[in-house]
Amino acid sequence: MAEGTSGRRRFSDKWGKHELDVLAVLSSAFPQWLTSRQIAQRVKAYADSYGELADQAAKAAFAKQFQRDRAKLAAMGIAIESRQPEYSSKSEGQDFASYRLQLGDEPRIRLMFEPEDMPVLAAANYLARSMSISSEPDQSQLAQHASRTTPRVPQTPIPGLGLDSIAPGLGTQPIPDSLVKVIDSRRFAATVDVDGEHLNVAYTDSDDLAMFVLEHPGATIVSPQEAVDAYHRRLHAASRFTLADESASPVSASVVSPSISRDVREPGDPESIKAQNKKNGPAFQTGSEVDRRLRLMLFLSAHLGEEFSMSELAERFIGKPKNDDELKKFVNIIHKDINTLTTVSDDGEMAGSQFFDIDWPLLDAEGIVSATNSLGLERLAGISPQYLSMLTASVSYLAHSPLLPDKQRGQAESLYERLRRHVSPGQTPWLSLTGYELEPRSFSIVKRAINTDSLLDMEYSDGTGSTRRKLVAPAKIFIDEGVYYAAVYTDVGSAAPKDKKAYVSKDKTIDKANGKPRIWQVLRLARIEKAELVKPTKQINIPNMPVSELRKWSFDNGTDAVFITDQRDLAFIKTLPGATVEQCGAGEKVHLTVSSDSWFVAFCIAHARHITAVAPETLRTMIVARAERELSISENK
């Protein structure tokens, strides 16, 4: 028996597989309950370390190690339930607690995934787990009070082997750094009621959540209470806005807006970010040797009788080898793992330490693994209907948001069509990440036109609702006031194919804002109903035009607005394209042209803790009225 110098028992696991033996012991005994003493006697590593649990030190050391192992298995979807009395180091003389596997009552769903699905599936699984949506609709009311500032953590899993049992290799898949950054930066989650539907929203801070709620008329925050209180504080602050002085100082600075453009990479350009991520390398999910063996065990349990080559298992559970020598190394590791999973403990009396019967002649002759007799673990294979619903929602969201590369978004759309067949209508939850609303349908093709220097033959609806057709050269995509816009160059007659020249429409009228011909058009991407790429007959020389200048050309009827902050260098000011900023007391005065009054109202309320005054009076009145209305609605609920 191992014993430390302090007299406390030190745990020793020379085989490196005691978690597997714990699972084997409980699985072979199911549905019977096993006491702590029985588990300690049957798992060899426990028996070697703690003996017969004859003294209090051994009992306490065993209890601590077993709870640690129990938590590790639970994190992989294998829950172990207990029956009182629970044992603790202070309960000498009490009976031992009893344990058994918790199999759950709901059916498990098994699906087959293709290798090309794995990158998307790994990303969707990362998003789904981060949202931490409970299977119990009223759990937020039953759970202990948790602070809004406490980072979200994955929920306690429903018993089941999860995706690892049907989609091996998830742990070797790279997840884009940009996706990880976006999801991890939205560390908080809230439930928002939108038209009677509960939407699970991940957000960065209270300003972020307030903007989301205000941009969805009729939406209210359901939980947590801290998020509700923070929202109300902003509403109260907005209701006390004073009227700002609208005069402008000759000394000011302009805000440079991020965009996707043809030649010039502006700050925050997604393509530049993508290039930087390539330098830094992708984020890999990693696991220990024991984790890999557990996942291999789970996978074989879910696919009893099926045949898998050693090289296939090596690539799925370790990764794609760089060369033949590395492949041989990976295959040897998997072969060692299989030996571990099929090895009976030393004394031959430890119950259930052999998981599988392997067709050894087939393995030795052809390098093919076929397993049977998984001690009943196949009952846990697959994923729960509740988690499949969440996973389906995550795949759908990723297919229509800018978080994945175009190729993976197409694969996500294909995967979503297959997953939705297994989800009951109305059971897919709503989810969202603030700042990442679903892109307009035309986003991808307009972006491809920009990246490939192509023309675009588009049909769009104009301001009167009429459908028009025009051949243009998309130059930029930018987000302004929460809406996707495309800036297109219209002077493309010299590069238009003959059969498309009829759709060239250069506006020769003079723009009153700058006195120049209107060779640019700015329109919402949502207005583009149909579009196709057109190869130009020659290269087009498109002048670079800052977003701030494009806004002047398009917002002839915009409203000049001003707000004053209580401090300088606030991050949210940098999101305002075309704004000019000047010092004003301890804070700053911001001038901007607003095309949507409702957006400006929402923006000022969301950031009301740092805004003290607003102009003109018409907008200030609208802000106060909206804040008071939101407060009255909350009080009446």
URBELPE-V771840 format. One record per backbone hydrogen bond with DSSP energy under -1.0 kcal/mol. NH is the residue of the N-H (numbers start at 1). CO is the residue of the C=O. If there is no record, write none. Layout:
nh=NH co=CO
nh=NH co=CO
This chain:
nh=4 co=8
nh=7 co=4
nh=21 co=17
nh=22 co=18
nh=23 co=19
nh=24 co=20
nh=25 co=21
nh=26 co=22
nh=27 co=23
nh=28 co=24
nh=29 co=25
nh=30 co=26
nh=32 co=29
nh=34 co=99
nh=36 co=97
nh=39 co=35
nh=40 co=36
nh=41 co=37
nh=42 co=38
nh=43 co=39
nh=47 co=43
nh=48 co=44
nh=49 co=45
nh=50 co=46
nh=51 co=47
nh=53 co=50
nh=59 co=55
nh=60 co=56
nh=61 co=57
nh=62 co=58
nh=63 co=59
nh=64 co=60
nh=65 co=61
nh=66 co=62
nh=67 co=63
nh=68 co=64
nh=69 co=65
nh=70 co=66
nh=71 co=67
nh=72 co=68
nh=73 co=69
nh=74 co=70
nh=75 co=71
nh=77 co=74
nh=78 co=73
nh=81 co=100
nh=83 co=98
nh=91 co=88
nh=94 co=91
nh=98 co=83
nh=99 co=34
nh=100 co=81
nh=102 co=79
nh=109 co=383
nh=117 co=114
nh=118 co=115
nh=121 co=117
nh=122 co=118
nh=123 co=119
nh=124 co=120
nh=125 co=121
nh=126 co=122
nh=127 co=123
nh=128 co=124
nh=129 co=125
nh=130 co=126
nh=131 co=127
nh=139 co=136
nh=141 co=138
nh=142 co=138
nh=143 co=139
nh=150 co=147
nh=152 co=187
nh=160 co=77
nh=161 co=380
nh=162 co=382
nh=165 co=162
nh=166 co=163
nh=167 co=163
nh=172 co=169
nh=173 co=170
nh=175 co=283
nh=180 co=176
nh=181 co=177
nh=182 co=178
nh=183 co=179
nh=184 co=180
nh=185 co=181
nh=187 co=185
nh=188 co=203
nh=190 co=201
nh=191 co=223
nh=192 co=199
nh=193 co=220
nh=194 co=197
nh=197 co=194
nh=199 co=192
nh=200 co=430
nh=201 co=190
nh=202 co=432
nh=203 co=188
nh=209 co=205
nh=210 co=206
nh=211 co=207
nh=212 co=208
nh=213 co=209
nh=214 co=210
nh=215 co=211
nh=216 co=213
nh=219 co=216
nh=220 co=193
nh=222 co=191
nh=223 co=191
nh=228 co=224
nh=229 co=225
nh=230 co=226
nh=231 co=227
nh=232 co=228
nh=233 co=229
nh=234 co=230
nh=235 co=231
nh=236 co=232
nh=237 co=233
nh=238 co=234
nh=239 co=235
nh=240 co=237
nh=241 co=238
nh=242 co=612
nh=244 co=614
nh=253 co=581
nh=255 co=579
nh=260 co=477
nh=269 co=266
nh=273 co=269
nh=274 co=270
nh=275 co=271
nh=276 co=272
nh=277 co=273
nh=278 co=274
nh=279 co=275
nh=280 co=276
nh=281 co=277
nh=283 co=175
nh=292 co=288
nh=293 co=289
nh=294 co=290
nh=295 co=291
nh=296 co=292
nh=297 co=293
nh=298 co=294
nh=299 co=295
nh=300 co=296
nh=301 co=297
nh=302 co=298
nh=305 co=371
nh=306 co=303
nh=308 co=369
nh=310 co=367
nh=313 co=309
nh=314 co=310
nh=315 co=311
nh=316 co=312
nh=317 co=313
nh=318 co=314
nh=319 co=314
nh=327 co=323
nh=328 co=324
nh=329 co=325
nh=330 co=326
nh=331 co=327
nh=332 co=328
nh=333 co=329
nh=334 co=330
nh=335 co=331
nh=336 co=332
nh=337 co=333
nh=338 co=334
nh=339 co=335
nh=340 co=336
nh=341 co=337
nh=342 co=338
nh=343 co=340
nh=348 co=345
nh=355 co=341
nh=357 co=372
nh=359 co=370
nh=360 co=358
nh=363 co=359
nh=364 co=360
nh=365 co=361
nh=366 co=362
nh=367 co=363
nh=368 co=362
nh=369 co=308
nh=372 co=357
nh=377 co=374
nh=379 co=376
nh=380 co=377
nh=383 co=109
nh=388 co=384
nh=389 co=385
nh=390 co=386
nh=391 co=387
nh=392 co=388
nh=393 co=389
nh=394 co=390
nh=395 co=391
nh=396 co=392
nh=397 co=393
nh=398 co=394
nh=399 co=395
nh=409 co=405
nh=410 co=406
nh=411 co=407
nh=412 co=408
nh=413 co=409
nh=414 co=410
nh=415 co=411
nh=416 co=412
nh=417 co=413
nh=418 co=414
nh=419 co=415
nh=420 co=416
nh=422 co=419
nh=423 co=420
nh=427 co=424
nh=432 co=200
nh=434 co=202
nh=436 co=433
nh=439 co=400
nh=443 co=440
nh=446 co=442
nh=447 co=443
nh=448 co=444
nh=449 co=445
nh=450 co=446
nh=451 co=447
nh=452 co=448
nh=454 co=449
nh=455 co=534
nh=456 co=472
nh=457 co=532
nh=458 co=470
nh=459 co=530
nh=460 co=468
nh=461 co=527
nh=462 co=466
nh=465 co=462
nh=468 co=460
nh=470 co=458
nh=471 co=503
nh=472 co=456
nh=473 co=489
nh=475 co=487
nh=476 co=487
nh=477 co=260
nh=478 co=485
nh=480 co=483
nh=483 co=480
nh=485 co=478
nh=486 co=523
nh=487 co=476
nh=488 co=521
nh=489 co=473
nh=490 co=519
nh=492 co=490
nh=495 co=492
nh=500 co=497
nh=503 co=500
nh=504 co=501
nh=511 co=516
nh=515 co=511
nh=518 co=509
nh=519 co=517
nh=521 co=488
nh=523 co=486
nh=525 co=484
nh=527 co=524
nh=528 co=525
nh=529 co=459
nh=530 co=459
nh=532 co=457
nh=534 co=455
nh=537 co=495
nh=542 co=540
nh=550 co=546
nh=551 co=547
nh=552 co=548
nh=553 co=549
nh=554 co=550
nh=555 co=551
nh=558 co=555
nh=559 co=594
nh=561 co=592
nh=562 co=615
nh=563 co=590
nh=564 co=613
nh=565 co=588
nh=566 co=610
nh=573 co=570
nh=574 co=571
nh=575 co=572
nh=576 co=573
nh=578 co=255
nh=579 co=576
nh=580 co=591
nh=581 co=253
nh=582 co=589
nh=584 co=587
nh=587 co=584
nh=589 co=582
nh=590 co=563
nh=591 co=580
nh=592 co=561
nh=594 co=559
nh=600 co=596
nh=601 co=597
nh=602 co=598
nh=603 co=599
nh=604 co=600
nh=605 co=601
nh=606 co=602
nh=607 co=603
nh=608 co=605
nh=610 co=607
nh=612 co=564
nh=613 co=564
nh=614 co=242
nh=615 co=562
nh=620 co=616
nh=621 co=617
nh=622 co=618
nh=623 co=619
nh=624 co=620
nh=625 co=621
nh=626 co=622
nh=627 co=623
nh=628 co=624
nh=629 co=625
nh=630 co=626
nh=631 co=627
nh=632 co=628
nh=633 co=629
nh=634 co=630
nh=635 co=631
nh=636 co=632
